[in-house]
Amino acid sequence: MTGERRGHRGRLSFAPRGLSSVAARDLLAQVGPNAVPEQRPGLAARMAAKLWAPVPWMLEVTITLEVALGKRLEAVVVAVVLALNAGA
């Protein structure tokens, strides 16, 4: 049994066993391979994703409290730990 189905650019003939080698080669030449390109998020997006969790939130609050209490050195140390964890 053969039939027709709308494809990417018009009608395609198909058989129960799939496309013929000629049709597959023609489609490959017309539309390219059947693949989805891998999209990797940027560095900023990856770091933001690592900072969006309860433990980083606690460290961010700790940094804020240390600065509010005038303990800048401790705030810097916690910020460095947070930055190293986000970058890893």
LINUR-V357266 format. One record per backbone hydrogen bond with DSSP energy under -0.5 kcal/mol. CO is the residue of the C=O (numbers start at 1). NH is the residue of the N-H. If there is no record, write none. Layout:
CO&NH + CO&NH
//
This chain:
1&16 + 3&14 + 5&12 + 7&10 + 10&7 + 12&5 + 14&3 + 15&18 + 18&15 + 20&24 + 21&25 + 22&26 + 23&27 + 24&28 + 25&29 + 26&30 + 27&31 + 27&32 + 28&32 + 33&35 + 35&37 + 38&40 + 42&46 + 43&47 + 44&48 + 45&49 + 46&50 + 47&51 + 48&52 + 49&52 + 51&53 + 53&57 + 54&58 + 55&59 + 56&60 + 57&61 + 58&62 + 59&63 + 60&64 + 61&65 + 62&66 + 63&67 + 64&68 + 65&69 + 66&71 + 67&70 + 70&72 + 71&75 + 72&76 + 73&77 + 74&78 + 75&79 + 76&80 + 77&81 + 78&82 + 79&83 + 80&84 + 81&85 + 82&86 + 83&87 + 84&88
//
